[in-house]
Amino acid sequence: MFKAAARVQGGVSDRGARLSSALGYNRALRDLIAAGRAEPSFLVSHELPLDEAPSAYEHFDNRDDGWTKVVLHPDGRKRTS
């Protein structure tokens, strides 16, 4: 209740708390993937070379069908689902 009242008055922000918990979650997920205990490939819709980043961002930002998660590879690999 305090946070809600303070937010109305502009005194307290909980944005940092959300960010730090999200970062912790991302680190934990990264560690599971690196250890081979989680497979994120079902989330990845496109794997593209880094030079296609502007186009990929445009598709993702426009929420074009099928553009759910893009992985960019500096080594030039490319895979499109």
N, C-alpha and C positions, 0 to 999 in steps of 0.2 A: 504494500500500500504506500509506503514511503516513496519508493521509486516512482510510482505513477503520479503522486502529488508533486514531487520535485520536478518531474519531467514537464508537467504543465507549467510550472514556474520557471523552467529552463535551467534548473540547478544541477541536475544529474543526468548523465548519459550512460547507457549500458552498452553502447556500441563496442567498446573495447572488450568487454566480457564475451560478447558473441564472437568477435574476431579471434580472441585467444583460444576459445574452445574449438572453433573451426580449424585453427591452425594445428591444435593438438590432434584433432580427428584426422586431418590430412597427413600429419606425420605418422600416426599409427597405421593408417591405411598404406602409406608409402612403405613402411617397414614390413607389413604383411606381404605386399606385392614383391618387394625385394627378396624376401625369404621364400617366395614361391608358395605361400599359404593362401593367397588370394589372386584371382585372375580377373582383371578389369576389362578384358577384351570385348565383352558383351556390351560395354558402355561406349566403346570407341567406334564411331561411324566412319571416320576417315583418317588415314595416315598419309601425310603429304610432305614433300620437300619444303624446307624452310622458305624458299623463294616464292612459294604459293601462299604464304601467310596472309597477305592483304585480301586475296580472293576468298580464302577460307574464313577469315574474320567477317567479311561481308555476308557470306552465306549463313554463318552462325548467328550474326547480329540480326539478320532479317528473319531468323527462325525458319529458314527454308526446310521443307520436309527432308528428313533423313540426316540432318546435320545436328547430331546430338553431342558429340564429343570429338574434337579434332586433336590429333597428335602431330606435331611438326618435327621433322627429322632434319638436322643440319647436314647429314651425310647424303641427302638426296633420295632416300627410299620413298616409295609411294605405294599405298594400297588404298583402294576405295571400295567400300562395301556397297 
